[in-house]
Amino acid sequence: MPWIVLGTDNQVISASTDNNPVSNAIEVPMPIAVQAVGNPTSWIYANVEEVTTVETFSGLATVTSDVPILSTAPLSLSQAQINQKELLQQYYLNAANAPVTDSNGIVWDGGKESGSTIYLVCQMATQLGLSEITLYDAFNEPHTVSISEGMNIAAIIGAAYQVVYQKWQWVKSQIYSASATVDSVLSLTWPS
């Protein structure tokens, strides 16, 4: 199986054009990632536990291993599901907590916790008979708003979160679909 070695900047350091697995010595900048080319069902690892020696010279490292550095064992559906869910969960978390801009151009912290907290502050202020509250935007600037305005801000943040949450639910349903295959799971991307 062809393979490539990527640096931490995802630039190709070395590559093969044949099906010979790499074992023993490779000279590469450290740290490295090794990846299969053209076969998403094979995951290839350079495991630290398998490395016998690492010798550095001028920013390059010779990695020597007692076992092949590359492993081309087929990926099981359950492992593909776990890997892809973990990968796409990072997109979900970033999108779910992204800042939200209201109609006045004020940027608020996004996410379920932010919207819920503002909502609860408005509820408590109402119970206390207050007509205004002070909220802090994403840049920690204070804004004194009416309870109604505070509820609107909470609703805007909550609505933005719900859109992202629905995408996450769809992604998970596709990952764990009864008709899922390794290829279909690994081809899933975060919806735009």
Secondary structure by P-SEA (a helix, b strand, c coil): cbbbbbcccccccccccccccccccccccccbbbbbcccccbbbbbccccccbbbbcccccbbbbcccccccccccaaaaaaaaaaaaaaaaaaaaaccccccccccccccaaaaaaaaaaaaaaaaacccbbbbbccccbbbbbcaaaaaaaaaaaaaaaaaaaaaaaaaaaaaacccccaaaaaaccccc
